[in-house]
Amino acid sequence: MQVSLPPELEELIKANVASGVYASEEDVIHTALHLLLDYNAYLREEINRGIEQADQKVFSSMSIEDLKAEGRCSLASRK
């Protein structure tokens, strides 16, 4: 399989190899795809948890702005 990437992603991959964090470009892509699989599994779990809570009539009293702020903090802490 051949994949075309934008220049900034190619540079990111090359920089990670050059820094010694990864042994090869394939290792970088392999790790990235595993992280994507983990993230997708996490999202499915969260969606299912939300569906279960809605089915049980468990709702949050948080405002939409509070929910957005919490989500942004959670996302920022993962980076």
C-alpha positions as CSV (number, residue, x, y, z in Angstrom):
1,M,0.0,0.0,0.0
2,Q,1.2,3.5,-0.8
3,V,-0.1,6.5,0.9
4,S,0.4,10.2,0.1
5,L,0.7,12.6,3.0
6,P,0.8,16.3,3.1
7,P,4.3,17.7,3.6
8,E,3.7,18.7,7.2
9,L,2.8,15.2,8.2
10,E,5.8,13.8,6.3
11,E,8.0,16.2,8.2
12,L,6.4,15.2,11.5
13,I,7.2,11.5,10.8
14,K,10.8,12.3,9.7
15,A,11.3,14.4,12.8
16,N,10.2,11.6,15.1
17,V,12.6,9.2,13.4
18,A,15.4,11.7,13.4
19,S,14.9,12.4,17.1
20,G,15.4,8.7,17.9
21,V,11.9,8.3,19.3
22,Y,11.1,5.8,16.6
23,A,13.4,3.5,14.6
24,S,11.6,4.0,11.3
25,E,8.9,5.8,9.5
26,E,6.8,2.6,9.6
27,D,7.1,2.5,13.4
28,V,5.7,6.1,13.6
29,I,2.7,5.2,11.3
30,H,2.2,1.9,13.1
31,T,2.0,3.7,16.5
32,A,-0.3,6.4,15.1
33,L,-2.7,3.8,13.8
34,H,-2.8,1.9,17.1
35,L,-3.5,5.2,18.8
36,L,-6.3,5.8,16.4
37,L,-7.8,2.4,17.2
38,D,-7.6,3.1,20.9
39,Y,-9.2,6.5,20.5
40,N,-12.0,5.1,18.4
41,A,-12.6,2.4,21.1
42,Y,-12.7,5.1,23.7
43,L,-15.2,7.1,21.7
44,R,-17.4,4.0,21.3
45,E,-17.3,3.4,25.1
46,E,-18.2,7.0,25.8
47,I,-21.1,7.0,23.3
48,N,-22.4,3.7,24.8
49,R,-22.1,5.1,28.3
50,G,-24.1,8.2,27.2
51,I,-26.8,6.0,25.6
52,E,-27.0,3.9,28.8
53,Q,-27.3,7.0,30.9
54,A,-30.0,8.5,28.6
55,D,-31.9,5.2,28.8
56,Q,-31.8,5.4,32.6
57,K,-32.9,9.0,32.5
58,V,-29.5,10.2,34.0
59,F,-28.8,13.6,32.7
60,S,-26.2,16.3,33.5
61,S,-27.1,19.6,35.0
62,M,-24.1,21.2,33.3
63,S,-24.6,23.9,30.7
64,I,-23.5,23.4,27.1
65,E,-20.7,25.9,27.8
66,D,-19.5,24.0,30.8
67,L,-19.6,20.7,28.8
68,K,-17.5,22.3,26.0
69,A,-15.0,23.6,28.5
70,E,-14.7,20.2,30.2
71,G,-14.2,18.5,26.8
72,R,-11.5,21.0,25.8
73,C,-9.7,20.5,29.1
74,S,-9.9,16.7,28.6
75,L,-8.6,16.9,25.1
76,A,-5.8,19.3,26.1
77,S,-4.7,17.0,28.8
78,R,-4.2,14.1,26.3
79,K,-1.8,16.1,24.1
